[in-house]
Amino acid sequence: MGSANDDVEALLFESKTTAPLFDAAYVHRQDLIGSLRAGNSRIVTVEAPAGYGKTSLLAEWKQVEDRATGWLTLRQDDDDPAAVIRLLARVCTAFASEAESVFTQIATTQTGVLSRLAPALALALSWCERPFVLFIDDVHVLKTVGCIDALEVALARVPAGSQVVLASRQHVAALARERVAMSASRVGAAELRIDVAGAARIAAEAGARVAPGILAEWVERCDGWAAGLHMYALLSRSRPFAVTSDNSALADYLYRECVRDLPEDTRQFLLRTSILGTHIPDLCDAVLDRTDSIRVLRDLESRQLFVTADADGRAYRLHPLFKEYLADQLQLESASLVPTLHARASRWFAERGQLPAAIDHAIAAGDFPTATALVTAAGLPAYEAGESATLGRWLREIGDANLLANPSAVVVFAWFAVLAGSDDDARKWGTLLGMVPDDADAAGINVASAKAMIRAIMMRDGIDSALEDAEFAAEVEPLESPWRDPAIQILGSTLLHVGYEERATVVLSEAIHLAGAHGNPASIVICESEFAFLAIEAGAWDRATPHVERALDTIRAGGIEGYVMSAYAHAAAACAELHAGRRLSGGQYLARAMSERQRCGSAVPLLGIPTRLLLVRAQLMVGDADAARILLDEIDDILPPGVPGDALDVRIASARDLLATHTRTLERRAESVALTAAEQRVLPYLQTHLTRPEIAERLYVSPNTVRTQIRAIFQKFGVSSRSDAVQRALELELLGKATELVPI
């Protein structure tokens, strides 16, 4: 089953990354391609309505190209910033080996994609020594805010001699602004219109003999629309037909006429498989409960009826406009059958481990219990891939009411929200989890214990209540439970910050042992960071270093670079390195932790506060008192109002004393480049050509707020333009990393 699963995944990937074959008998656009290749445009956008031959132009260009090439056809399931960047990275590894670096990074938020993944791909492309042409088709399917932003950043450093060609039904404005405008070209519908000579070639290829006068009438009626001319040719070779005078209904009329003479079985095949993105014969058989789909698909391809096969004939593709027409017809004729078809497709994909496709079909089928169960299984991989937009879309489409019907899902997503460090999401899911009864049936999960752990992490009712919750979870979770080690870790961390350090040390050691047995790297990283925190606080630097090393090694080995606890480990590493006099590596870890701390906020004070306490120490080591003040202010914001923290209060007061001592004794304060969390969120958008109002819209703040934050960034960086600010951020490794961190 494993190899079959891999084969389906590879086939789906190949269907997106393999260019369609260009028919040499079709209309050529050699002159247009030649002029685009000869120009100095690094970005070429091909923008025209459906059916004008955009894909054909790209396919012909790729066929004649002598530079390295890559191809990506985007689909609706790719409408996620992280998904788009990772797909592009996979395509680009063929000619830009450094693109593999994208897969070592986790970005759990849209800002993370802009500040990590997209810059990493841009850097990889800028280093590419071989000239290349990257073709990206159907860009218009990207509807999620942030996808085009991510593309703009990723493609901003295409080297001279290379080109990126994007095809879209709509104008891709963001990719043609300001600095890109000097090296961008646009091809529109006017350049793609077919003339009478082209129409004659289309007719001849379709096997139709048509008088020149009729061809001219077709061209006028279609306004040079390639798909329309092809349909006219198909119809004319079998029977006379009326040329409609209603331009608004031209497409529907022609498609209806093309399908009318098909055998009813074939017509139903087309209608019912229009729910699929890719027509894999075995998948079509499963959806239609038949065994001869391969025969039907081959027959349709031979009829030239907008059905094309990949190079190996393993998968087929319907022309997008044809597919849209068929889907509309299916709703008109057999709407009640659509959920059944989607349910069958969902089962087929689920059986082969293709959970994202299975989820989309389950949601389309209205089968929300199945969709919820599948999302619960697929959520962690989606999170780890940085595809938070996709995960969010699934959850919105399923709806809170349906999710609450599955207690296991609520527990899992509450944990995801905490791990991702999204304050709003963590509060939402913490609230939803609180609505689930303690005795709810959740496979393999003690709901009462899960609720207690989340409450302890979020510390909403103070640290004493958090300790009670942590004690309860540790008591009820059995030794064999996979939730045992996080329960013990949470108890150990809470004990530490309540002030029971001796017992905390014993409990955290037990948590490390259990986490190792259960294969849970997150718990190990937190525990080792807590031990490093204690050693640093005591000035026992020789004891701190081994704990920091184990935490960093676990992050790398476990692939959890983007988890909320990464900031804690990197803050400890910054302190250890700076104390040892290794300012280069210490500065790198400090920059990384300062960037990551925004994911470690008010939703997780149990981690957010000690992380910032370590960062205060590190900033004072490099002489940045202003940064230390920002961090202490953030601690005040994170602490639940009016709630005493016992030992935590003492630690915060001690950090303030360190700052006061530093301010009194330091003769010259270093200029601060530390950004507030709000400024850190704005920074990645300076790489784009979004206006201040557009940035504000994405961040849900006012344009005046964005203007103030940009001014603050300029002042701290000592620059006067967005481009200079971006360059300074790259030097500080606040937007990606120029080099690997030096190991301790």
Backbone hydrogen bonds, N-H to C=O, Kabsch-Sander energy under -0.5 kcal/mol:
donor,donor_aa,acceptor,acceptor_aa,energy
5,N,1,M,-2.6
6,D,2,G,-2.4
7,D,3,S,-2.2
8,V,4,A,-2.2
9,E,5,N,-2.4
10,A,6,D,-2.7
11,L,7,D,-2.4
12,L,8,V,-2.6
13,F,9,E,-2.2
14,E,10,A,-2.9
15,S,11,L,-2.1
16,K,12,L,-0.8
16,K,13,F,-0.8
17,T,13,F,-1.6
18,T,14,E,-1.1
19,A,17,T,-0.5
23,D,21,L,-0.5
24,A,22,F,-0.7
26,Y,23,D,-2.2
33,I,29,R,-2.5
34,G,30,Q,-2.9
35,S,31,D,-2.2
36,L,32,L,-2.0
37,R,33,I,-2.6
38,A,34,G,-2.1
39,G,35,S,-1.3
42,R,183,S,-2.0
43,I,183,S,-2.2
44,V,164,V,-3.1
45,T,185,S,-2.7
46,V,166,L,-3.6
47,E,45,T,-0.6
47,E,187,V,-3.3
48,A,46,V,-0.5
48,A,168,S,-1.7
52,Y,49,P,-1.2
57,L,53,G,-2.2
58,L,54,K,-2.2
59,A,55,T,-2.7
60,E,56,S,-2.5
61,W,57,L,-2.4
62,K,58,L,-2.6
63,Q,59,A,-1.8
64,V,60,E,-1.4
64,V,61,W,-0.5
65,E,61,W,-0.9
65,E,62,K,-0.6
68,A,131,P,-1.7
70,G,133,V,-1.8
72,L,135,F,-1.9
73,T,16,K,-3.4
74,L,72,L,-0.7
74,L,137,D,-2.4
78,D,75,R,-2.4
79,D,76,Q,-1.5
80,D,78,D,-2.8
84,V,80,D,-2.7
85,I,81,P,-2.1
86,R,82,A,-2.5
87,L,83,A,-2.4
88,L,84,V,-2.6
89,A,85,I,-2.3
90,R,86,R,-2.1
91,V,87,L,-2.1
92,C,88,L,-2.8
93,T,89,A,-1.3
94,A,91,V,-1.1
95,F,92,C,-1.7
96,A,92,C,-2.7
99,A,96,A,-2.2
100,E,97,S,-1.7
101,S,98,E,-2.1
102,V,99,A,-1.7
103,F,100,E,-1.4
104,T,101,S,-1.3
105,Q,102,V,-1.3
113,V,109,T,-1.7
114,L,110,Q,-1.9
115,S,111,T,-2.3
116,R,112,G,-1.9
117,L,112,G,-0.9
118,A,113,V,-2.9
120,A,116,R,-1.9
121,L,117,L,-2.1
122,A,118,A,-2.5
123,L,119,P,-2.6
124,A,120,A,-2.0
125,L,121,L,-2.4
126,S,122,A,-2.1
127,W,123,L,-1.4
128,C,125,L,-1.0
133,V,68,A,-2.6
134,L,163,Q,-2.4
135,F,70,G,-3.0
135,F,133,V,-0.6
136,I,165,V,-3.2
137,D,72,L,-2.9
139,V,167,A,-2.9
141,V,138,D,-1.6
142,L,139,V,-2.0
143,K,141,V,-1.1
147,C,144,T,-2.1
150,A,146,G,-2.5
151,L,147,C,-2.3
152,E,148,I,-2.8
153,V,149,D,-2.1
154,A,150,A,-2.6
155,L,151,L,-2.2
156,A,153,V,-1.1
158,V,155,L,-1.0
162,S,159,P,-1.8
163,Q,132,F,-2.4
164,V,42,R,-2.7
165,V,134,L,-3.0
166,L,44,V,-3.1
166,L,164,V,-0.5
167,A,136,I,-2.6
168,S,46,V,-2.7
173,A,171,H,-1.3
175,L,172,V,-1.0
176,A,173,A,-2.1
177,R,174,A,-0.7
180,V,177,R,-1.7
181,A,177,R,-1.0
181,A,178,E,-0.8
182,M,178,E,-0.6
182,M,179,R,-0.7
183,S,180,V,-2.1
184,A,181,A,-1.0
185,S,43,I,-2.3
187,V,45,T,-3.2
191,E,188,G,-0.6
192,L,188,G,-0.9
192,L,189,A,-0.5
193,R,189,A,-1.1
194,I,224,G,-1.9
199,A,195,D,-2.6
200,A,196,V,-2.3
201,R,197,A,-1.6
202,I,198,G,-2.2
203,A,199,A,-2.6
204,A,200,A,-2.4
205,E,201,R,-2.3
206,A,202,I,-1.8
207,G,204,A,-1.1
208,A,203,A,-3.0
210,V,208,A,-0.6
215,L,211,A,-2.2
216,A,212,P,-2.3
217,E,213,G,-1.7
218,W,214,I,-2.5
219,V,215,L,-2.6
220,E,216,A,-2.3
221,R,217,E,-2.8
222,C,218,W,-3.0
223,D,219,V,-1.2
224,G,219,V,-1.5
225,W,222,C,-0.8
226,A,224,G,-0.6
227,A,51,G,-2.5
229,L,225,W,-2.1
230,H,226,A,-2.2
231,M,227,A,-2.1
232,Y,228,G,-2.4
233,A,229,L,-2.2
234,L,230,H,-2.3
235,L,231,M,-2.5
236,S,232,Y,-2.4
237,R,233,A,-1.2
238,S,235,L,-1.2
239,R,235,L,-1.8
244,T,242,A,-0.8
247,N,245,S,-1.1
249,A,246,D,-1.2
250,L,247,N,-1.3
253,Y,249,A,-2.6
254,L,250,L,-2.6
255,Y,251,A,-2.8
256,R,252,D,-2.5
257,E,253,Y,-2.2
258,C,254,L,-2.4
259,V,255,Y,-2.1
260,R,256,R,-1.5
261,D,257,E,-0.6
262,L,259,V,-1.8
267,R,263,P,-2.5
268,Q,264,E,-2.5
269,F,265,D,-1.9
270,L,266,T,-2.3
271,L,267,R,-2.5
272,R,268,Q,-2.8
273,T,269,F,-1.9
274,S,271,L,-0.9
275,I,272,R,-0.6
276,L,273,T,-1.9
279,H,316,Y,-2.5
280,I,278,T,-1.2
284,C,280,I,-2.7
285,D,281,P,-2.4
286,A,282,D,-2.0
287,V,283,L,-2.5
288,L,284,C,-2.4
289,D,285,D,-1.3
290,R,285,D,-1.7
295,R,292,D,-0.5
296,V,292,D,-1.6
297,L,293,S,-2.7
298,R,294,I,-2.1
299,D,295,R,-2.1
300,L,296,V,-2.5
301,E,297,L,-2.3
302,S,298,R,-2.1
303,R,299,D,-1.4
304,Q,301,E,-1.7
305,L,300,L,-1.8
306,F,304,Q,-1.3
308,T,317,R,-2.4
310,D,315,A,-2.4
313,G,310,D,-1.4
316,Y,279,H,-1.8
317,R,308,T,-2.9
319,H,306,F,-2.3
323,K,319,H,-2.7
324,E,320,P,-2.3
325,Y,321,L,-2.3
326,L,322,F,-2.5
327,A,323,K,-2.5
328,D,324,E,-2.1
329,Q,325,Y,-2.3
330,L,326,L,-2.6
331,Q,327,A,-1.9
332,L,328,D,-1.8
333,E,329,Q,-2.6
334,S,330,L,-3.1
335,A,331,Q,-0.7
337,L,334,S,-1.6
338,V,334,S,-0.8
338,V,335,A,-0.9
341,L,337,L,-1.9
342,H,338,V,-2.4
343,A,339,P,-2.4
344,R,340,T,-2.1
345,A,341,L,-2.1
346,S,342,H,-2.6
347,R,343,A,-2.2
348,W,344,R,-2.2
349,F,345,A,-2.4
350,A,346,S,-2.7
351,E,347,R,-2.6
352,R,348,W,-0.8
352,R,349,F,-0.6
353,G,350,A,-1.8
354,Q,349,F,-2.6
355,L,353,G,-1.4
358,A,354,Q,-2.1
359,I,355,L,-2.9
360,D,356,P,-2.2
361,H,357,A,-2.1
362,A,358,A,-2.2
363,I,359,I,-2.7
364,A,360,D,-2.2
365,A,361,H,-1.8
366,G,362,A,-0.5
366,G,363,I,-1.3
367,D,362,A,-2.2
368,F,366,G,-1.4
371,A,367,D,-2.3
372,T,368,F,-2.8
373,A,369,P,-2.2
374,L,370,T,-2.6
375,V,371,A,-2.7
376,T,372,T,-2.2
377,A,373,A,-1.4
378,A,374,L,-2.4
379,G,375,V,-2.1
382,A,378,A,-2.1
383,Y,379,G,-2.7
384,E,380,L,-3.1
385,A,381,P,-1.8
386,G,383,Y,-1.7
387,E,382,A,-2.4
388,S,386,G,-1.6
391,L,387,E,-2.2
392,G,388,S,-2.8
393,R,389,A,-2.3
394,W,390,T,-2.5
395,L,391,L,-2.2
396,R,392,G,-2.4
397,E,393,R,-2.6
398,I,394,W,-2.3
399,G,395,L,-2.5
403,L,399,G,-2.1
404,L,400,D,-2.8
405,A,401,A,-0.7
405,A,402,N,-0.5
406,N,403,L,-2.1
409,A,406,N,-0.7
410,V,406,N,-1.6
411,V,407,P,-2.3
412,V,408,S,-2.5
413,F,409,A,-2.8
414,A,410,V,-2.0
415,W,411,V,-1.9
416,F,412,V,-2.3
417,A,413,F,-2.4
418,V,414,A,-1.8
419,L,415,W,-2.9
420,A,416,F,-2.9
421,G,417,A,-0.8
421,G,418,V,-0.5
422,S,417,A,-1.3
423,D,421,G,-0.8
426,A,422,S,-3.0
427,R,423,D,-2.5
428,K,424,D,-2.5
429,W,425,D,-3.1
430,G,426,A,-2.4
431,T,427,R,-2.2
432,L,428,K,-2.6
433,L,429,W,-2.7
434,G,430,G,-1.7
435,M,431,T,-0.8
435,M,432,L,-0.9
436,V,432,L,-0.5
436,V,433,L,-1.3
440,A,437,P,-1.8
442,A,440,A,-0.8
445,I,442,A,-2.4
447,V,445,I,-0.9
448,A,438,D,-0.9
450,A,446,N,-2.5
451,K,447,V,-2.7
452,A,448,A,-1.9
453,M,449,S,-2.5
454,I,450,A,-2.2
455,R,451,K,-2.4
456,A,452,A,-2.3
457,I,453,M,-2.4
458,M,454,I,-2.4
459,M,455,R,-1.9
460,R,455,R,-0.6
462,G,459,M,-1.3
463,I,644,P,-0.8
466,A,462,G,-1.8
467,L,463,I,-2.0
468,E,464,D,-1.8
469,D,465,S,-2.4
470,A,466,A,-2.5
471,E,467,L,-2.6
472,F,468,E,-2.1
473,A,469,D,-2.4
474,A,470,A,-2.2
475,E,471,E,-1.7
476,V,472,F,-2.1
477,E,473,A,-1.9
481,S,478,P,-1.4
484,R,481,S,-1.7
487,A,483,W,-1.6
488,I,484,R,-2.5
489,Q,485,D,-2.7
490,I,486,P,-2.6
491,L,487,A,-2.0
492,G,488,I,-2.7
493,S,489,Q,-2.7
494,T,490,I,-2.4
495,L,491,L,-2.8
496,L,492,G,-2.2
497,H,493,S,-1.8
498,V,494,T,-1.4
499,G,495,L,-1.7
500,Y,495,L,-2.2
501,E,499,G,-1.4
504,A,500,Y,-2.4
505,T,501,E,-2.2
506,V,502,E,-1.3
507,V,503,R,-2.5
508,L,504,A,-2.9
509,S,505,T,-1.7
510,E,506,V,-1.8
511,A,507,V,-2.3
512,I,508,L,-2.0
513,H,509,S,-1.8
514,L,510,E,-2.5
515,A,511,A,-2.8
516,G,512,I,-2.1
517,A,513,H,-1.7
518,H,514,L,-2.4
519,G,515,A,-1.0
520,N,515,A,-2.7
524,I,520,N,-1.2
525,V,521,P,-2.5
526,I,522,A,-2.1
527,C,523,S,-2.5
528,E,524,I,-2.8
529,S,525,V,-2.2
530,E,526,I,-2.3
531,F,527,C,-2.3
532,A,528,E,-2.3
533,F,529,S,-2.5
534,L,530,E,-2.3
535,A,531,F,-2.3
536,I,532,A,-2.8
537,E,533,F,-2.6
538,A,534,L,-1.7
539,G,535,A,-0.6
539,G,536,I,-1.1
540,A,535,A,-2.6
541,W,539,G,-1.5
543,R,540,A,-0.9
544,A,540,A,-1.5
545,T,541,W,-1.9
547,H,543,R,-0.9
548,V,544,A,-2.3
549,E,545,T,-2.7
550,R,546,P,-2.3
551,A,547,H,-2.2
552,L,548,V,-2.6
553,D,549,E,-2.7
554,T,550,R,-2.2
555,I,551,A,-2.0
556,R,552,L,-2.3
557,A,553,D,-2.8
558,G,554,T,-2.6
559,G,555,I,-0.9
559,G,556,R,-0.6
560,I,555,I,-1.6
563,Y,560,I,-1.7
564,V,419,L,-1.3
566,S,563,Y,-1.8
567,A,564,V,-0.7
569,A,565,M,-1.9
570,H,566,S,-2.7
571,A,567,A,-2.2
572,A,568,Y,-2.0
573,A,569,A,-2.3
574,A,570,H,-2.3
575,C,571,A,-2.0
576,A,572,A,-2.4
577,E,573,A,-2.7
578,L,574,A,-2.5
579,H,575,C,-2.3
580,A,576,A,-1.6
581,G,578,L,-1.3
582,R,577,E,-2.4
583,R,581,G,-1.5
586,G,582,R,-2.4
587,G,583,R,-2.4
588,Q,584,L,-1.9
589,Y,585,S,-2.5
590,L,586,G,-2.2
591,A,587,G,-2.6
592,R,588,Q,-2.3
593,A,589,Y,-2.7
594,M,590,L,-2.6
595,S,591,A,-1.9
596,E,592,R,-2.3
597,R,593,A,-1.7
598,Q,595,S,-0.7
599,R,596,E,-2.1
600,C,597,R,-1.8
601,G,599,R,-0.5
604,V,601,G,-1.6
606,L,457,I,-1.3
607,L,604,V,-1.8
608,G,604,V,-3.6
609,I,605,P,-2.0
611,T,607,L,-2.1
612,R,608,G,-1.7
613,L,609,I,-2.2
614,L,610,P,-2.1
615,L,611,T,-2.0
616,V,612,R,-2.4
617,R,613,L,-1.6
618,A,614,L,-2.4
619,Q,615,L,-2.8
620,L,616,V,-2.1
621,M,617,R,-1.8
622,V,618,A,-1.3
623,G,620,L,-0.9
624,D,619,Q,-3.0
625,A,623,G,-1.0
628,A,624,D,-1.5
629,R,625,A,-2.2
630,I,626,D,-2.1
631,L,627,A,-2.2
632,L,628,A,-2.3
633,D,629,R,-2.4
634,E,630,I,-2.0
635,I,631,L,-1.9
636,D,632,L,-1.8
637,D,633,D,-1.7
638,I,634,E,-2.0
639,L,635,I,-2.3
643,V,640,P,-1.5
647,A,498,V,-0.9
648,L,497,H,-1.2
648,L,645,G,-2.4
649,D,646,D,-0.6
650,V,646,D,-1.6
651,R,647,A,-2.2
652,I,648,L,-2.3
653,A,649,D,-2.5
654,S,650,V,-2.2
655,A,651,R,-2.0
656,R,652,I,-1.9
657,D,653,A,-1.9
658,L,654,S,-2.2
659,L,655,A,-2.0
660,A,656,R,-2.5
661,T,657,D,-2.8
662,H,658,L,-2.5
663,T,659,L,-2.5
664,R,660,A,-2.0
665,T,661,T,-2.2
666,L,662,H,-2.2
670,A,623,G,-1.5
680,Q,676,T,-2.6
681,R,677,A,-1.5
682,V,678,A,-1.4
683,L,679,E,-2.1
685,Y,682,V,-1.4
686,L,682,V,-0.6
686,L,683,L,-1.8
687,Q,684,P,-1.4
688,T,685,Y,-1.1
695,I,691,T,-2.6
696,A,692,R,-2.7
697,E,693,P,-2.1
698,R,694,E,-1.7
699,L,695,I,-1.8
700,Y,696,A,-1.0
701,V,696,A,-2.0
706,V,702,S,-1.9
707,R,703,P,-2.6
708,T,704,N,-2.4
709,Q,705,T,-2.3
710,I,706,V,-2.7
711,R,707,R,-2.3
712,A,708,T,-2.1
713,I,709,Q,-2.2
714,F,710,I,-2.7
715,Q,711,R,-2.5
716,K,712,A,-2.6
717,F,713,I,-2.4
718,G,714,F,-1.2
719,V,714,F,-2.2
725,A,721,S,-2.0
726,V,722,R,-2.5
727,Q,723,S,-2.2
728,R,724,D,-2.4
729,A,725,A,-2.4
730,L,726,V,-2.3
731,E,727,Q,-2.0
732,L,728,R,-1.9
733,E,730,L,-1.0
734,L,729,A,-3.0
735,L,729,A,-0.8
736,G,115,S,-1.1
